[in-house]
C-alpha cells in the first residue's frame, strides 16, 4: 500500500467512525488485523465515555 493510499484509508476511517487516529495508531496499522484492533479499541473507548 502506498503512503497516499494509507492516508486516504485513515481519512475514511476517521470520517466514517468520527474518531481521530494518532500518528502512533497510523504507524501501527500495518495489517487489516492491526487496523481492526485499533479501530475497535478507539470505538470502545469513545462508547465508554459517551
Secondary structure, 3 states (H helix, E strand, C coil): CCHHHHHHHHHHHHHHHCCCCCHHHHHHCCCHHHHHHHHHHHHHHHHHHC
